[in-house]
């Protein structure tokens, strides 16, 4: 499967894609965005309360029309960014910076071409314990199988903390993922990787 992926990368190596709109470096954050409404607290991957502003990537700023969408995650070969846009008063993701770093390292292996892939995960929790019970794709999954597995592995490792000590108030939610690959390899480097895959 990885060999097929690498062949596709070689074919796409000369093409470019539009990346999510990034803010100008001269632009000072002035506007705040509330994807799920102004009454919702927004948390980042460290569990800190933050604002979404002009300095955030476009996927974080977009309004949410899905009432089950609770988290948005952007992963590159350099960073893992998360925003909880809903339900922070009822449930939070426990920070796991070590796990985040491992996911980033996995994505970095595919930084051979400029490409964006995305997917939505449907997470179901045990109605008694609030622990992860089922993790599946919902409506949209990444077109690249290897990236789909990375997303699924990421969602599966999460630990969630519930405000209620009784039964959890939230038992089902969506996580929207964006994986942004950047071409950090030359055509020759990609060919060398392909040769190694063929020899296996």
SULTATA-V244710 format. One record per run of one state. SS is the DSSP state (@ for helix, = for strand, . for the rest). FROM is the first residue (numbers start at 1). TO is the last residue. If there is no record, write none. Layout:
ss-><SS:SS>
from-><FROM:FROM>
to-><TO:TO>
This chain:
ss-><.:@:.:=:.:=:.:=:.:=:.:@:.:=:.:=:.:=:.:@:.:=:.:=:.:@:.:=:.:=:.:@:.>
from-><1:2:13:32:34:43:45:49:50:52:54:58:62:69:77:80:85:91:94:97:109:115:126:132:138:145:158:160:163:172:182:187:200>
to-><1:12:31:33:42:44:48:49:51:53:57:61:68:76:79:84:90:93:96:108:114:125:131:137:144:157:159:162:171:181:186:199:200>
